[in-house]
Amino acid sequence: MHQQSIGIEICGFGGLHFEGFFRVNPKTGKNLWVKGQKGIYYTWSGQIANPDQIEFLSEPFRGHTAWHRFSPKQIESTRLSILEIAKRDAIDPRKGIVEEIKKLGPFRAFNLTNRTMCETRPGLWLHTNVRLDKNDPYPSQGLIDMLQSL
């Protein structure tokens, strides 16, 4: 898959939890809900999310409607990296997820998981397209707009 696809990790806290967060119980290994402050969103690590860095989606994506927002610099850096890798490796970045966004809409395209599809169709794919247990990246409007501009 790596010879015909582009893989870039975008750092972020992902889906946010409202008024609490999960912590692993070291004795049992099970997730426990830790109640937080009213009206506050928390990251998976238990940190309070900065309200200026929260993106709310119009519908849930993999269990969350609130997400840690990608910054404009992250989106632009990702765009430049995609274009550089695509040119170097002769990969058309308009194939793959961009085609699926046009065909299915962003939420369904980001949620489409089929490893075989990603392995047999060269192009740009997301972590969510390859593995059902991954939720990155989420369908951020900035990311969707950038992908559609390629």
N, CA, C and O atoms as a DFTB+ gen file, in Angstrom:
600 C
 N C O
     1  1       0.822      -1.192       0.000
     2  2       0.000       0.000       0.000
     3  2       0.871       1.264       0.000
     4  3       0.512       2.260      -0.628
     5  1       2.003       1.230       0.694
     6  2       2.821       2.428       0.829
     7  2       3.478       2.861      -0.480
     8  3       3.872       4.020      -0.611
     9  1       3.603       1.968      -1.436
    10  2       4.221       2.328      -2.711
    11  2       3.272       3.081      -3.629
    12  3       3.702       3.664      -4.624
    13  1       1.990       3.073      -3.303
    14  2       1.029       3.734      -4.178
    15  2       0.087       4.668      -3.418
    16  3      -0.874       5.182      -3.992
    17  1       0.353       4.884      -2.152
    18  2      -0.508       5.735      -1.333
    19  2       0.327       6.711      -0.522
    20  3       1.536       6.543      -0.367
    21  1      -0.334       7.721      -0.015
    22  2       0.322       8.748       0.794
    23  2      -0.191       8.630       2.218
    24  3      -1.400       8.574       2.445
    25  1       0.723       8.592       3.177
    26  2       0.347       8.532       4.585
    27  2       1.016       9.651       5.361
    28  3       2.244       9.725       5.402
    29  1       0.232      10.517       5.974
    30  2       0.741      11.633       6.761
    31  2      -0.031      11.680       8.067
    32  3      -1.261      11.618       8.065
    33  1       0.674      11.787       9.175
    34  2       0.032      11.899      10.487
    35  2      -0.144      13.378      10.828
    36  3       0.809      14.153      10.741
    37  1      -1.353      13.771      11.215
    38  2      -1.636      15.138      11.660
    39  2      -1.894      15.064      13.161
    40  3      -2.841      14.412      13.603
    41  1      -1.063      15.723      13.929
    42  2      -1.178      15.642      15.387
    43  2      -2.395      16.404      15.896
    44  3      -2.713      17.490      15.409
    45  1      -3.063      15.826      16.870
    46  2      -4.212      16.458      17.510
    47  2      -4.775      15.529      18.561
    48  3      -4.406      14.356      18.631
    49  1      -5.673      16.057      19.380
    50  2      -6.269      15.261      20.449
    51  2      -7.499      14.493      19.994
    52  3      -8.045      13.708      20.770
    53  1      -7.950      14.693      18.763
    54  2      -9.066      13.916      18.241
    55  2     -10.403      14.293      18.846
    56  3     -10.650      15.454      19.175
    57  1     -11.275      13.282      18.989
    58  2     -12.616      13.493      19.521
    59  2     -12.573      13.917      20.986
    60  3     -11.781      13.404      21.777
    61  1     -13.440      14.861      21.325
    62  2     -13.480      15.399      22.686
    63  2     -14.678      14.842      23.451
    64  3     -15.706      14.503      22.865
    65  1     -14.525      14.756      24.753
    66  2     -15.587      14.265      25.638
    67  2     -16.157      15.437      26.433
    68  3     -15.421      16.317      26.880
    69  1     -17.470      15.435      26.600
    70  2     -18.152      16.518      27.314
    71  2     -18.284      16.176      28.792
    72  3     -18.792      15.116      29.157
    73  1     -17.822      17.081      29.623
    74  2     -17.972      17.011      31.086
    75  2     -17.309      15.786      31.718
    76  3     -17.772      15.287      32.743
    77  1     -16.231      15.306      31.108
    78  2     -15.492      14.203      31.694
    79  2     -14.612      13.518      30.671
    80  3     -14.520      13.947      29.521
    81  1     -13.975      12.459      31.098
    82  2     -13.072      11.719      30.214
    83  2     -12.885      10.314      30.768
    84  3     -13.229      10.031      31.916
    85  1     -12.334       9.443      29.930
    86  2     -12.074       8.063      30.337
    87  2     -10.639       7.925      30.832
    88  3      -9.712       8.515      30.277
    89  1     -10.481       7.150      31.868
    90  2      -9.150       6.838      32.409
    91  2      -9.101       5.324      32.609
    92  3     -10.074       4.727      33.069
    93  1      -7.986       4.710      32.271
    94  2      -7.849       3.262      32.443
    95  2      -7.576       2.957      33.910
    96  3      -6.677       3.533      34.523
    97  1      -8.363       2.046      34.458
    98  2      -8.147       1.576      35.831
    99  2      -6.931       0.653      35.802
   100  3      -6.969      -0.392      35.151
   101  1      -5.835       1.027      36.508
   102  2      -4.622       0.206      36.439
   103  2      -4.789      -1.201      37.022
   104  3      -4.033      -2.110      36.678
   105  1      -5.762      -1.378      37.890
   106  2      -5.974      -2.694      38.503
   107  2      -6.731      -3.638      37.583
   108  3      -6.426      -4.828      37.514
   109  1      -7.734      -3.094      36.867
   110  2      -8.582      -3.952      36.035
   111  2      -8.295      -3.823      34.534
   112  3      -8.635      -4.712      33.754
   113  1      -7.663      -2.707      34.138
   114  2      -7.417      -2.457      32.727
   115  2      -8.638      -1.948      31.981
   116  3      -8.585      -1.744      30.768
   117  1      -9.749      -1.740      32.705
   118  2     -10.987      -1.265      32.081
   119  2     -11.055       0.263      32.122
   120  3     -10.475       0.908      32.995
   121  1     -11.781       0.818      31.153
   122  2     -11.989       2.261      31.126
   123  2     -13.002       2.681      32.175
   124  3     -14.065       2.073      32.311
   125  1     -12.663       3.720      32.912
   126  2     -13.582       4.306      33.888
   127  2     -13.865       5.745      33.491
   128  3     -12.962       6.455      33.049
   129  1     -15.105       6.180      33.644
   130  2     -15.479       7.559      33.347
   131  2     -15.112       8.438      34.538
   132  3     -15.507       8.161      35.670
   133  1     -14.360       9.491      34.275
   134  2     -13.987      10.456      35.308
   135  2     -14.816      11.708      35.067
   136  3     -14.683      12.360      34.031
   137  1     -15.661      12.036      36.017
   138  2     -16.537      13.204      35.872
   139  2     -15.713      14.477      35.952
   140  3     -14.870      14.638      36.834
   141  1     -15.975      15.376      35.014
   142  2     -15.268      16.657      34.966
   143  2     -16.193      17.808      35.296
   144  3     -17.265      17.622      35.872
   145  1     -15.762      19.000      34.921
   146  2     -16.530      20.212      35.187
   147  2     -17.703      20.334      34.213
   148  3     -17.628      19.892      33.067
   149  1     -18.782      20.941      34.696
   150  2     -19.962      21.165      33.848
   151  2     -19.612      22.099      32.697
   152  3     -18.919      23.101      32.868
   153  1     -20.115      21.736      31.519
   154  2     -19.966      22.593      30.347
   155  2     -18.574      22.596      29.729
   156  3     -18.296      23.426      28.864
   157  1     -17.696      21.694      30.149
   158  2     -16.316      21.687      29.680
   159  2     -16.056      20.452      28.819
   160  3     -16.541      19.363      29.127
   161  1     -15.293      20.624      27.744
   162  2     -14.863      19.511      26.903
   163  2     -13.451      19.098      27.312
   164  3     -12.607      19.933      27.636
   165  1     -13.219      17.778      27.287
   166  2     -11.935      17.214      27.687
   167  2     -11.340      16.381      26.551
   168  3     -12.057      15.789      25.745
   169  1     -10.011      16.356      26.514
   170  2      -9.299      15.514      25.563
   171  2      -9.229      14.097      26.112
   172  3      -9.579      13.861      27.268
   173  1      -8.784      13.160      25.300
   174  2      -8.633      11.774      25.735
   175  2      -7.651      11.651      26.892
   176  3      -7.711      10.690      27.659
   177  1      -6.736      12.630      27.023
   178  2      -5.732      12.567      28.095
   179  2      -6.207      13.229      29.384
   180  3      -5.477      13.266      30.374
   181  1      -7.439      13.753      29.369
   182  2      -7.990      14.381      30.561
   183  2      -7.729      15.872      30.668
   184  3      -8.074      16.487      31.677
   185  1      -7.126      16.464      29.643
   186  2      -6.885      17.906      29.651
   187  2      -8.139      18.649      29.204
   188  3      -8.900      18.166      28.365
   189  1      -8.338      19.829      29.779
   190  2      -9.443      20.682      29.343
   191  2      -9.116      21.199      27.947
   192  3      -8.025      21.718      27.709
   193  1     -10.059      21.057      27.034
   194  2      -9.871      21.530      25.666
   195  2     -10.074      23.037      25.607
   196  3     -11.034      23.566      26.167
   197  1      -9.171      23.717      24.933
   198  2      -9.292      25.156      24.727
   199  2     -10.508      25.404      23.831
   200  3     -10.567      24.874      22.722
   201  1     -11.477      26.200      24.291
   202  2     -12.686      26.430      23.483
   203  2     -12.395      26.963      22.075
   204  3     -13.167      26.713      21.148
   205  1     -11.288      27.694      21.910
   206  2     -10.926      28.219      20.588
   207  2     -10.388      27.135      19.660
   208  3     -10.217      27.368      18.463
   209  1     -10.121      25.949      20.210
   210  2      -9.550      24.866      19.411
   211  2     -10.527      23.703      19.251
   212  3     -10.118      22.570      18.994
   213  1     -11.818      23.991      19.404
   214  2     -12.840      22.959      19.259
   215  2     -13.596      23.173      17.953
   216  3     -14.037      24.283      17.655
   217  1     -13.741      22.105      17.178
   218  2     -14.568      22.147      15.969
   219  2     -15.756      21.232      16.197
   220  3     -15.603      20.056      16.526
   221  1     -16.949      21.796      16.014
   222  2     -18.186      21.026      16.175
   223  2     -18.673      20.585      14.798
   224  3     -18.785      21.395      13.877
   225  1     -18.953      19.316      14.673
   226  2     -19.441      18.765      13.415
   227  2     -20.965      18.784      13.385
   228  3     -21.611      18.782      14.433
   229  1     -21.533      18.801      12.194
   230  2     -22.990      18.834      12.040
   231  2     -23.625      17.493      12.392
   232  3     -24.827      17.421      12.651
   233  1     -22.821      16.432      12.403
   234  2     -23.298      15.104      12.789
   235  2     -22.124      14.358      13.425
   236  3     -20.969      14.698      13.169
   237  1     -22.401      13.360      14.237
   238  2     -21.296      12.632      14.880
   239  2     -20.430      11.893      13.871
   240  3     -20.925      11.372      12.872
   241  1     -19.157      11.856      14.143
   242  2     -18.224      11.048      13.376
   243  2     -17.498      10.136      14.353
   244  3     -16.764      10.598      15.227
   245  1     -17.712       8.842      14.193
   246  2     -17.116       7.823      15.060
   247  2     -17.278       8.165      16.539
   248  3     -16.348       8.058      17.338
   249  1     -18.509       8.583      16.866
   250  2     -18.884       8.776      18.262
   251  2     -18.693      10.165      18.829
   252  3     -18.999      10.389      20.000
   253  1     -18.196      11.108      18.040
   254  2     -17.942      12.453      18.569
   255  2     -18.482      13.524      17.627
   256  3     -18.402      13.394      16.405
   257  1     -19.033      14.583      18.215
   258  2     -19.392      15.757      17.419
   259  2     -18.429      16.907      17.685
   260  3     -18.361      17.845      16.891
   261  1     -17.685      16.854      18.786
   262  2     -16.693      17.879      19.118
   263  2     -15.294      17.286      18.930
   264  3     -14.998      16.192      19.410
   265  1     -14.444      18.031      18.223
   266  2     -13.093      17.553      17.887
   267  2     -12.063      18.648      18.138
   268  3     -12.369      19.837      18.062
   269  1     -10.842      18.227      18.435
   270  2      -9.727      19.165      18.558
   271  2      -9.402      19.644      17.147
   272  3      -9.021      18.852      16.285
   273  1      -9.554      20.935      16.920
   274  2      -9.443      21.531      15.581
   275  2      -8.002      21.481      15.055
   276  3      -7.050      21.734      15.793
   277  1      -7.864      21.152      13.770
   278  2      -6.580      21.293      13.097
   279  2      -6.360      22.781      12.831
   280  3      -7.289      23.481      12.428
   281  1      -5.159      23.260      13.050
   282  2      -4.869      24.674      12.812
   283  2      -4.709      24.914      11.311
   284  3      -4.433      23.980      10.557
   285  1      -4.882      26.166      10.877
   286  2      -4.636      26.475       9.460
   287  2      -3.209      26.098       9.029
   288  3      -3.001      25.666       7.895
   289  1      -2.232      26.259       9.924
   290  2      -0.852      25.890       9.586
   291  2      -0.728      24.379       9.382
   292  3       0.009      23.934       8.502
   293  1      -1.441      23.588      10.188
   294  2      -1.415      22.134      10.003
   295  2      -2.020      21.746       8.654
   296  3      -1.490      20.887       7.950
   297  1      -3.121      22.382       8.306
   298  2      -3.796      22.081       7.030
   299  2      -2.875      22.444       5.866
   300  3      -2.725      21.664       4.926
   301  1      -2.262      23.619       5.926
   302  2      -1.381      24.051       4.837
   303  2      -0.135      23.168       4.755
   304  3       0.290      22.799       3.660
   305  1       0.435      22.837       5.875
   306  2       1.605      21.958       5.897
   307  2       1.255      20.580       5.323
   308  3       2.049      19.983       4.596
   309  1       0.079      20.091       5.650
   310  2      -0.378      18.804       5.119
   311  2      -0.547      18.892       3.603
   312  3      -0.155      17.981       2.874
   313  1      -1.130      19.989       3.137
   314  2      -1.322      20.177       1.687
   315  2       0.025      20.152       0.964
   316  3       0.187      19.467      -0.046
   317  1       0.982      20.903       1.493
   318  2       2.298      20.952       0.854
   319  2       2.989      19.590       0.879
   320  3       3.637      19.202      -0.093
   321  1       2.850      18.867       1.988
   322  2       3.446      17.532       2.093
   323  2       2.810      16.568       1.093
   324  3       3.507      15.791       0.441
   325  1       1.487      16.623       0.977
   326  2       0.785      15.767       0.019
   327  2       1.302      16.024      -1.394
   328  3       1.617      15.087      -2.127
   329  1       1.387      17.302      -1.772
   330  2       1.821      17.642      -3.125
   331  2       3.264      17.206      -3.385
   332  3       3.585      16.728      -4.473
   333  1       4.125      17.371      -2.392
   334  2       5.526      16.976      -2.548
   335  2       5.673      15.458      -2.685
   336  3       6.387      14.976      -3.564
   337  1       5.001      14.717      -1.822
   338  2       5.072      13.257      -1.875
   339  2       4.429      12.736      -3.152
   340  3       4.946      11.818      -3.788
   341  1       3.302      13.325      -3.521
   342  2       2.608      12.891      -4.740
   343  2       3.493      13.077      -5.970
   344  3       3.549      12.206      -6.839
   345  1       4.176      14.204      -6.038
   346  2       5.066      14.456      -7.176
   347  2       6.244      13.482      -7.158
   348  3       6.585      12.895      -8.184
   349  1       6.861      13.316      -5.997
   350  2       8.022      12.435      -5.862
   351  2       7.690      10.992      -6.240
   352  3       8.480      10.322      -6.905
   353  1       6.510      10.515      -5.810
   354  2       6.158       9.106      -5.989
   355  2       5.156       8.860      -7.116
   356  3       4.638       7.752      -7.256
   357  1       4.883       9.887      -7.918
   358  2       3.957       9.772      -9.061
   359  2       2.596       9.216      -8.630
   360  3       2.065       8.289      -9.242
   361  1       2.045       9.803      -7.563
   362  2       0.721       9.424      -7.058
   363  2      -0.226      10.588      -7.320
   364  3       0.103      11.736      -7.021
   365  1      -1.384      10.304      -7.868
   366  2      -2.369      11.356      -8.111
   367  2      -3.168      11.582      -6.822
   368  3      -3.972      10.727      -6.451
   369  1      -2.967      12.719      -6.127
   370  2      -3.651      12.949      -4.854
   371  2      -5.138      13.240      -4.999
   372  3      -5.854      13.340      -4.002
   373  1      -5.607      13.378      -6.242
   374  2      -7.046      13.591      -6.461
   375  2      -7.791      12.267      -6.526
   376  3      -9.020      12.238      -6.604
   377  1      -7.035      11.167      -6.492
   378  2      -7.625       9.830      -6.467
   379  2      -7.824       9.411      -5.017
   380  3      -7.238      10.007      -4.113
   381  1      -8.634       8.406      -4.795
   382  2      -8.851       7.903      -3.443
   383  2      -9.892       8.708      -2.692
   384  3     -11.033       8.823      -3.139
   385  1      -9.513       9.263      -1.561
   386  2     -10.474       9.949      -0.687
   387  2     -11.147      11.126      -1.383
   388  3     -12.329      11.379      -1.151
   389  1     -10.426      11.844      -2.222
   390  2     -11.030      12.992      -2.909
   391  2     -12.166      12.528      -3.820
   392  3     -13.217      13.166      -3.874
   393  1     -11.959      11.427      -4.529
   394  2     -13.028      10.871      -5.370
   395  2     -14.214      10.430      -4.515
   396  3     -15.370      10.640      -4.883
   397  1     -13.912       9.819      -3.373
   398  2     -14.986       9.328      -2.489
   399  2     -15.774      10.485      -1.869
   400  3     -16.986      10.371      -1.686
   401  1     -15.108      11.590      -1.546
   402  2     -15.817      12.760      -1.020
   403  2     -16.813      13.268      -2.058
   404  3     -17.954      13.591      -1.727
   405  1     -16.374      13.336      -3.317
   406  2     -17.262      13.793      -4.401
   407  2     -18.444      12.850      -4.588
   408  3     -19.568      13.288      -4.831
   409  1     -18.178      11.554      -4.474
   410  2     -19.203      10.544      -4.716
   411  2     -20.152      10.379      -3.522
   412  3     -21.368      10.313      -3.704
   413  1     -19.603      10.314      -2.303
   414  2     -20.389       9.955      -1.122
   415  2     -20.670      11.105      -0.160
   416  3     -21.539      10.989       0.703
   417  1     -19.950      12.206      -0.298
   418  2     -20.006      13.271       0.692
   419  2     -18.929      13.016       1.744
   420  3     -18.487      11.879       1.906
   421  1     -18.500      14.057       2.462
   422  2     -17.361      13.911       3.363
   423  2     -17.549      12.923       4.513
   424  3     -16.639      12.142       4.792
   425  1     -18.687      12.931       5.183
   426  2     -18.856      12.054       6.339
   427  2     -18.821      10.584       5.934
   428  3     -18.166       9.775       6.591
   429  1     -19.512      10.238       4.870
   430  2     -19.507       8.836       4.426
   431  2     -18.147       8.445       3.869
   432  3     -17.706       7.313       4.063
   433  1     -17.472       9.369       3.178
   434  2     -16.150       9.072       2.618
   435  2     -15.121       8.863       3.729
   436  3     -14.331       7.922       3.664
   437  1     -15.120       9.718       4.736
   438  2     -14.181       9.573       5.844
   439  2     -14.471       8.302       6.640
   440  3     -13.560       7.712       7.222
   441  1     -15.724       7.883       6.667
   442  2     -16.129       6.712       7.440
   443  2     -16.048       5.406       6.638
   444  3     -16.285       4.328       7.184
   445  1     -15.719       5.500       5.365
   446  2     -15.595       4.325       4.500
   447  2     -14.314       3.578       4.872
   448  3     -13.219       4.119       4.721
   449  1     -14.438       2.358       5.349
   450  2     -13.270       1.569       5.747
   451  2     -13.217       0.286       4.932
   452  3     -14.102      -0.565       5.012
   453  1     -12.147       0.175       4.143
   454  2     -11.963      -1.015       3.311
   455  2     -10.480      -1.088       2.940
   456  3     -10.041      -0.465       1.974
   457  1      -9.725      -1.845       3.711
   458  2      -8.275      -1.936       3.481
   459  2      -7.953      -2.422       2.072
   460  3      -7.030      -1.911       1.436
   461  1      -8.700      -3.399       1.582
   462  2      -8.452      -3.920       0.239
   463  2      -8.625      -2.822      -0.801
   464  3      -7.837      -2.728      -1.742
   465  1      -9.650      -1.993      -0.638
   466  2      -9.870      -0.869      -1.546
   467  2      -8.642       0.042      -1.549
   468  3      -8.180       0.460      -2.610
   469  1      -8.116       0.347      -0.365
   470  2      -6.951       1.221      -0.252
   471  2      -5.701       0.586      -0.841
   472  3      -4.847       1.276      -1.397
   473  1      -5.600      -0.722      -0.715
   474  2      -4.434      -1.435      -1.253
   475  2      -4.473      -1.573      -2.774
   476  3      -3.426      -1.645      -3.418
   477  1      -5.659      -1.608      -3.339
   478  2      -5.772      -1.855      -4.779
   479  2      -6.068      -0.601      -5.597
   480  3      -5.977      -0.631      -6.824
   481  1      -6.418       0.493      -4.937
   482  2      -6.689       1.754      -5.642
   483  2      -5.664       2.795      -5.223
   484  3      -5.758       3.345      -4.126
   485  1      -4.688       3.074      -6.077
   486  2      -3.689       4.089      -5.740
   487  2      -4.345       5.449      -5.497
   488  3      -5.368       5.775      -6.099
   489  1      -3.748       6.226      -4.615
   490  2      -4.253       7.561      -4.340
   491  2      -4.013       7.956      -2.898
   492  3      -3.173       7.379      -2.207
   493  1      -4.744       8.922      -2.472
   494  2      -4.639       9.474      -1.125
   495  2      -5.751       8.876      -0.265
   496  3      -6.932       9.033      -0.574
   497  1      -5.375       8.194       0.809
   498  2      -6.337       7.568       1.709
   499  2      -6.108       8.036       3.132
   500  3      -5.022       8.501       3.476
   501  1      -7.130       7.910       3.950
   502  2      -7.058       8.312       5.350
   503  2      -6.870       7.091       6.242
   504  3      -7.142       5.961       5.835
   505  1      -6.410       7.330       7.444
   506  2      -6.296       6.258       8.437
   507  2      -7.659       5.595       8.637
   508  3      -7.744       4.379       8.804
   509  1      -8.721       6.397       8.617
   510  2     -10.076       5.877       8.816
   511  2     -10.505       4.970       7.672
   512  3     -11.363       4.108       7.859
   513  1      -9.922       5.149       6.491
   514  2     -10.258       4.301       5.353
   515  2      -9.595       2.939       5.437
   516  3     -10.090       1.968       4.866
   517  1      -8.469       2.859       6.152
   518  2      -7.690       1.629       6.231
   519  2      -8.085       0.780       7.431
   520  3      -8.099      -0.449       7.349
   521  1      -8.409       1.439       8.555
   522  2      -8.685       0.696       9.793
   523  2      -9.918       1.247      10.499
   524  3     -10.019       2.447      10.754
   525  1     -10.838       0.365      10.806
   526  2     -12.085       0.730      11.476
   527  2     -11.855       1.258      12.895
   528  3     -12.654       2.053      13.390
   529  1     -10.779       0.830      13.554
   530  2     -10.522       1.262      14.925
   531  2      -9.839       2.630      15.003
   532  3      -9.521       3.083      16.102
   533  1      -9.607       3.290      13.885
   534  2      -8.979       4.614      13.870
   535  2     -10.023       5.685      13.605
   536  3     -10.992       5.457      12.880
   537  1      -9.820       6.855      14.199
   538  2     -10.763       7.957      13.962
   539  2     -10.047       9.226      13.517
   540  3     -10.589      10.326      13.621
   541  1      -8.825       9.063      13.022
   542  2      -8.092      10.214      12.520
   543  2      -7.758      10.012      11.041
   544  3      -7.416       8.917      10.595
   545  1      -7.869      11.081      10.327
   546  2      -8.400      12.368      10.721
   547  2      -9.927      12.374      10.649
   548  3     -10.541      11.549       9.972
   549  1     -10.507      13.310      11.353
   550  2     -11.958      13.468      11.326
   551  2     -12.330      14.388      10.158
   552  3     -11.449      15.053       9.611
   553  1     -13.598      14.446       9.762
   554  2     -13.988      15.288       8.621
   555  2     -14.054      16.774       8.982
   556  3     -15.127      17.374       9.040
   557  1     -12.890      17.333       9.219
   558  2     -12.750      18.763       9.490
   559  2     -13.065      19.549       8.223
   560  3     -12.634      19.163       7.136
   561  1     -13.800      20.631       8.346
   562  2     -14.146      21.418       7.162
   563  2     -12.895      21.952       6.476
   564  3     -12.823      21.971       5.247
   565  1     -11.907      22.385       7.258
   566  2     -10.657      22.878       6.667
   567  2      -9.941      21.796       5.888
   568  3      -9.411      22.058       4.809
   569  1      -9.918      20.594       6.413
   570  2      -9.268      19.470       5.740
   571  2     -10.047      19.074       4.482
   572  3      -9.449      18.809       3.439
   573  1     -11.348      19.034       4.579
   574  2     -12.193      18.701       3.416
   575  2     -11.958      19.715       2.306
   576  3     -11.747      19.338       1.153
   577  1     -11.992      21.000       2.648
   578  2     -11.777      22.055       1.639
   579  2     -10.412      21.916       0.982
   580  3     -10.283      22.064      -0.233
   581  1      -9.378      21.627       1.799
   582  2      -8.025      21.486       1.254
   583  2      -7.953      20.280       0.316
   584  3      -7.385      20.375      -0.772
   585  1      -8.522      19.152       0.729
   586  2      -8.485      17.959      -0.117
   587  2      -9.186      18.196      -1.447
   588  3      -8.709      17.753      -2.492
   589  1     -10.302      18.885      -1.410
   590  2     -11.050      19.145      -2.638
   591  2     -10.356      20.152      -3.535
   592  3     -10.689      20.255      -4.715
   593  1      -9.394      20.900      -2.998
   594  2      -8.673      21.889      -3.802
   595  2      -7.445      21.300      -4.499
   596  3      -6.808      21.980      -5.305
   597  1      -7.106      20.043      -4.196
   598  2      -5.898      19.438      -4.777
   599  2      -6.026      19.278      -6.290
   600  3      -5.102      18.787      -6.939
